[in-house]
Amino acid sequence: MGILEPITHKEEIQELLDDAKKIYDRAKNRFESQKKSTSRSLEKLGKVKISAWSSGMEAFVKAFESFKNIEMNKISFTNSKFIGCDEEPKQMLMNIENATLNAEEIAKAGIAAVGTGAIVGVAAYGGAMMFGTASTGTAIAALSGAAKTNATLAWFGGGAKAAGGLGMATGKLVLAGVIVAPIVGVAALIAGAKGKEKLAEAQKIHSEAENAASQMNIITTGMQGIENMSSNYIGFIKGFGKKFSPFIEELEKIKNAHMVEGSDVIDFDSLTVVEQKTLHLSWLMAQIYYHVLSVPILDANGEISVEAKDALKASEKDLKQIRKEAFHMVGDEATAGNLVWKPIANKMLVINFIAMFFIILGATFLFTTSIIKGILMWMCSFVAFPIFLIYKDLPASRLYVLRLLRLVLAIVLAFLIASV
């Protein structure tokens, strides 16, 4: 029977080997595709963080340091647990300054000169690795070094070739809590399987292919998690940067309005209530930005860090707290609160106009069936009209509420008219 096995089990052996190749190739293709996608996402996050440190935060530090006697301890979050929450405000400001200087060095050197490993390092560590004393090459060396000591970062960023990975004969990859030995041997085994004539050997190759595919699928899932987390941070940082820029612009205006020739600082006590409140809100916003830019995405084992999972939720919560505080500002202070609420009120303005368009469109269709309904629907569209000439001096927070109420009322009325 042993002699006849290649004949009696020829088809079964071939089917096992063909299936083993399909299983392995399918997993490998997904694996390689996800690796490229995750690498691109981490590199993009690194660039976004560098831009945020070297532009937004850099501009904030330059403007904010122009004021003295600011009691920052009174304008810090007391309930939020974030990176740096136990730091003194002066230390936090120093960290921000050093990080911005290091980010500027990286930006000036250029991504090609710095290397992907350092950029991925910024994505993974973003703050802690950049808080050291700034000097030419310090940040680049530190972040490149981090990639070389972290197998995952080296693997994604191309830092240390000895770190290993799929397709390499040495080393191990630590990712998503799973230690996976290189599985290049399985590919070679399948490639050389044409000469196999025994059913038991074919079954062993099939089993090893399934095991290799399972390992690759586990890592692929881990990489998907890293990519998703990276994408979430990219979206938040970009969005928050747009919210933060009006505060920086306002700080510059205050600075230029009070700067005296021959002096490089402005006494906080000499500012108006609105200006003091603007600095107050600016520092609160800077703390959130500091938090998100500093939190590590990956830990030393290449897993998504615990802090990263909670940081965005905490930042959203803190942002809501700032909005709440700004909403309750009245009188002169409301002018500072407008920095928070004006963009939100403007978004609601656009939404109201869009609603008006669709209600008018609905009225046009109703005219063909009922002139009365069409007229009522057309009048209903003006309920959503978001511009208040009489109340144009209202704080942006109140304009937002009025526009929201008119929008809801217009939609309810339009629904009732259409359904009668």
Residue pairs with C-beta under 8 A, 6 or more apart in sequence:
1 8
5 197
5 198
5 199
6 13
6 197
6 198
9 199
12 199
12 202
13 196
13 197
13 198
13 199
13 202
16 199
16 202
16 203
16 205
16 206
17 190
17 193
17 194
17 196
17 202
17 205
17 206
19 206
20 190
20 193
20 202
20 205
20 206
20 208
20 209
20 210
21 190
21 193
21 209
23 206
23 209
23 210
23 213
24 186
24 187
24 190
24 209
24 212
24 213
26 213
27 212
27 213
27 214
27 216
27 217
27 220
28 166
28 187
28 213
28 216
30 216
30 217
30 220
31 166
31 216
31 217
31 219
31 220
32 166
34 220
34 223
34 224
34 227
35 156
35 166
35 223
37 223
37 227
38 156
38 223
38 224
38 226
38 227
38 230
39 116
39 120
39 156
39 157
41 226
41 227
41 230
41 231
41 234
42 119
42 120
42 123
42 124
42 156
42 157
42 226
42 227
42 230
42 297
43 116
43 119
43 120
43 123
43 157
44 230
44 234
45 122
45 123
45 230
45 233
45 234
45 237
45 297
46 118
46 119
46 120
46 121
46 122
46 123
46 126
47 111
47 119
48 233
48 234
48 237
48 238
49 103
49 122
49 123
49 126
49 237
49 293
50 103
50 106
50 107
50 119
50 122
51 107
52 237
52 241
52 289
52 293
53 99
53 100
53 102
53 103
53 130
53 293
54 100
54 103
54 104
54 106
54 107
56 241
56 244
56 245
56 248
56 289
57 96
57 99
57 100
57 103
57 286
57 289
57 290
57 293
58 100
58 103
58 104
59 248
59 252
60 96
60 244
60 247
60 248
60 251
60 282
60 286
60 289
61 93
61 96
61 97
61 100
63 248
63 251
63 252
63 255
64 93
64 251
64 279
64 282
64 283
64 286
65 93
65 97
66 255
66 259
66 264
66 265
66 266
67 255
67 265
67 266
67 267
67 268
67 271
67 279
68 265
68 266
68 267
68 268
69 267
69 268
69 269
70 268
70 279
70 283
71 268
72 89
72 90
72 93
72 283
73 89
75 279
75 280
75 283
75 284
76 89
76 283
76 284
76 287
77 85
77 284
77 287
77 318
77 321
80 287
80 291
80 314
80 317
80 318
81 314
82 287
82 288
82 291
82 295
82 311
82 314
82 315
82 318
83 127
83 128
83 290
83 291
83 294
83 295
83 307
83 311
84 92
84 95
84 287
84 290
84 291
84 294
87 95
89 283
92 287
92 290
95 127
95 131
95 290
95 294
96 286
96 290
97 134
98 130
98 131
98 132
98 133
98 134
99 127
99 130
99 131
99 293
99 294
101 134
102 130
102 132
102 134
102 138
102 139
103 122
103 130
103 139
105 134
105 136
105 137
105 138
105 139
105 140
106 114
106 118
106 119
106 122
106 139
106 140
106 143
109 140
111 119
114 140
114 144
115 140
115 144
115 157
115 158
115 159
116 157
116 158
116 159
117 143
117 144
117 147
117 148
117 153
117 154
117 157
117 158
117 159
118 139
118 140
118 143
118 144
118 147
118 157
119 143
119 157
120 147
120 153
120 156
120 157
120 159
121 129
121 142
121 143
121 144
121 146
121 147
121 153
121 157
122 129
122 130
122 143
123 230
123 297
124 146
124 150
124 153
124 296
124 297
124 298
125 143
125 146
125 296
125 297
126 293
126 294
126 295
126 296
126 297
127 290
127 293
127 294
127 295
127 296
128 294
128 296
129 139
129 142
129 143
129 146
130 139
130 142
130 143
132 138
132 139
132 142
144 159
146 153
147 153
147 154
147 157
147 159
147 160
148 154
148 159
148 160
148 163
150 298
150 300
150 302
151 163
151 164
151 171
151 172
151 173
151 174
151 302
152 173
152 174
152 175
152 298
152 301
152 302
153 159
153 298
153 302
154 160
154 161
154 163
155 163
155 164
155 165
155 173
155 175
161 168
162 170
162 171
163 171
163 173
164 170
164 171
164 172
164 173
164 182
165 171
165 173
165 182
166 173
166 182
166 183
166 184
166 216
167 182
167 184
168 182
168 184
169 182
169 184
170 182
171 182
172 179
172 180
172 181
172 182
173 179
173 180
173 219
173 302
174 301
174 302
175 219
175 222
175 223
175 302
175 303
176 218
176 219
176 221
176 222
176 223
176 225
176 302
176 303
177 222
177 301
177 303
178 215
178 218
178 219
178 222
180 215
180 216
180 218
180 219
183 212
183 215
183 216
186 208
186 209
186 211
186 212
187 212
189 205
189 208
190 205
190 209
193 202
193 205
196 202
196 205
222 303
225 304
226 297
226 298
226 304
229 297
229 304
229 308
229 309
230 297
232 312
233 292
233 297
233 308
233 312
236 292
236 312
236 315
237 292
237 293
240 288
240 289
240 292
240 315
240 319
241 289
242 343
243 285
243 319
243 340
243 343
244 285
244 286
244 289
246 339
246 342
246 343
247 278
247 281
247 282
247 285
247 339
248 282
250 278
250 282
250 339
251 278
251 279
251 282
254 266
254 271
254 275
254 278
254 279
255 266
258 266
258 270
258 271
259 266
260 266
268 276
268 279
271 279
272 332
273 332
273 333
274 332
274 333
274 335
274 336
275 336
277 329
277 333
277 336
277 337
278 336
278 339
280 336
281 322
281 325
281 326
281 336
281 337
281 339
281 340
284 318
284 322
285 322
287 318
288 315
288 318
288 319
288 322
291 311
291 314
291 315
291 318
292 311
292 312
292 315
295 305
295 307
295 308
295 311
296 305
296 307
296 308
297 304
297 305
297 308
298 304
298 305
298 308
299 305
299 306
322 340
323 340
323 341
323 344
325 337
326 336
326 337
326 339
326 340
326 341
326 397
327 337
327 341
327 397
329 336
329 337
329 395
329 397
330 395
334 395
334 397
335 395
337 395
337 396
337 397
338 395
338 396
338 397
340 396
340 397
341 395
341 396
341 397
341 399
341 400
342 396
344 396
344 400
345 396
345 397
345 399
345 400
345 403
348 386
348 400
348 403
348 404
348 407
349 386
349 387
349 403
351 403
351 407
352 384
352 385
352 386
352 403
352 406
352 407
353 386
355 384
355 407
355 410
355 411
356 381
356 382
356 384
356 385
356 410
359 377
359 378
359 380
359 381
359 384
359 410
359 414
360 377
360 378
360 381
362 377
362 414
362 418
363 374
363 375
363 377
363 378
363 380
363 381
364 374
366 373
366 374
366 377
366 417
366 418
367 374
368 374
373 417
373 418
373 420
376 417
377 414
377 417
377 418
380 410
380 413
380 414
380 417
381 410
381 414
383 406
383 409
383 410
383 413
384 406
384 407
384 409
384 410
384 411
385 406
386 403
386 406
386 407
388 394
388 399
388 402
391 398
391 399
391 402
394 402
